[in-house]
Amino acid sequence: MAKTKQSDICRDFGQAVRKRRMELGLSQEQLAAKAKLNRTYIGDIERGMRNVALRNVERIVRALELNVNSFFIHYGIGE
């Protein structure tokens, strides 16, 4: 059961990252540069394949021009 929950939140977070990135008109490469992360890591996150560390969640969300709280609320992550 816990694995399913983890997979769900990883998938939901990744989908929200992709949606916000597209809203801003950013490529994965541009987002990765803004967040100071690797592009393939961003791609893995968007596919729900990564369990992202909290520090990286913050870096990504800030690069998406939001704060963590509003990002999770706006995109319904963890509901």
Secondary structure by P-SEA (a helix, b strand, c coil): caaaaaaaaaaaaaaaaaaaaaaacccaaaaaaaacccaaaaaaaaaccccccaaaaaaaaaaacccaaaaaaaacccc
